[in-house]
Amino acid sequence: MRFALGHVVATPGALELLSRYGRTPAEYLARHHSGDWGDLDAHDKRENERALRTGARLFSAYAVSPLNTLWVITEADRSSTTLLLPEDY
């Protein structure tokens, strides 16, 4: 894996969304942890690659369904990673 996840937490909304679609947090954590940033544009993907070198925050976005997106954010100090919905931010 490319970086430390730290303490992993999820909002109730994120857990409910994943459960509704038969998905697990582990699926999206594995993608994020491996550097698969999901449904980001090229600029944001480059920002994540730079963040790996500079120690900035890492952000991924994944379409769980056509109308529902899951965000995964790892803090700059790599102390924690949060799974959340955009409206939870």
C-alpha positions in Angstrom: 0.0 0.0 0.0 1.1 3.5 -0.7 0.5 5.3 2.6 -0.8 4.8 6.2 -4.6 5.0 6.7 -4.4 5.6 10.4 -7.5 5.2 12.5 -10.4 4.3 10.1 -13.9 5.8 10.8 -17.1 6.1 8.9 -20.2 8.3 9.2 -23.5 6.6 9.8 -24.7 7.9 6.4 -21.7 6.3 4.6 -22.3 2.9 6.4 -26.0 3.0 5.5 -25.3 3.8 1.9 -22.8 0.9 1.6 -25.2 -1.5 3.3 -28.1 -0.5 1.0 -26.0 -1.4 -2.0 -24.5 -4.5 -0.6 -21.0 -3.0 -0.5 -18.4 -2.9 2.3 -16.1 -0.2 3.6 -13.2 -2.5 2.9 -13.8 -2.4 -0.8 -13.4 1.4 -1.0 -10.6 1.5 1.6 -8.6 -0.9 -0.5 -9.1 1.2 -3.6 -8.1 4.4 -1.8 -5.2 2.8 -0.1 -3.8 1.5 -3.4 -4.0 4.9 -5.1 -7.2 4.3 -7.1 -8.7 7.7 -6.4 -12.0 6.8 -8.1 -14.1 9.3 -9.9 -11.9 12.4 -9.6 -10.8 14.5 -12.6 -7.2 14.5 -13.8 -6.3 17.6 -11.8 -7.5 16.1 -8.5 -5.7 12.8 -9.2 -2.5 14.7 -9.8 -3.1 16.6 -6.5 -3.3 13.3 -4.7 -0.1 12.0 -6.3 1.6 15.2 -5.1 0.1 14.8 -1.7 1.8 11.4 -1.4 5.1 13.1 -1.8 4.4 16.2 0.3 2.3 14.8 3.1 -0.9 16.6 2.3 -4.5 15.3 2.7 -5.6 12.5 0.3 -9.1 12.5 -1.2 -11.0 9.9 -3.2 -14.6 9.8 -4.5 -16.5 6.7 -5.7 -19.9 6.4 -7.3 -21.7 3.8 -5.3 -24.7 4.2 -7.4 -25.7 6.7 -10.2 -27.0 9.1 -7.6 -24.8 8.4 -4.6 -21.1 9.2 -4.0 -18.8 8.0 -1.2 -15.8 10.1 -0.2 -12.7 8.8 1.5 -10.4 11.2 3.1 -7.0 10.5 4.7 -5.7 13.4 6.9 -2.4 15.0 6.0 -0.7 13.5 9.1 -2.0 10.1 8.1 -3.6 9.7 11.6 -7.0 8.9 10.3 -9.1 8.0 7.3 -12.8 8.8 7.1 -15.5 7.3 4.8 -18.3 9.9 4.4 -21.0 11.3 2.2 -20.5 14.7 0.6 -23.3 16.1 2.7 -21.5 14.9 5.8 -18.6 17.1 5.1 
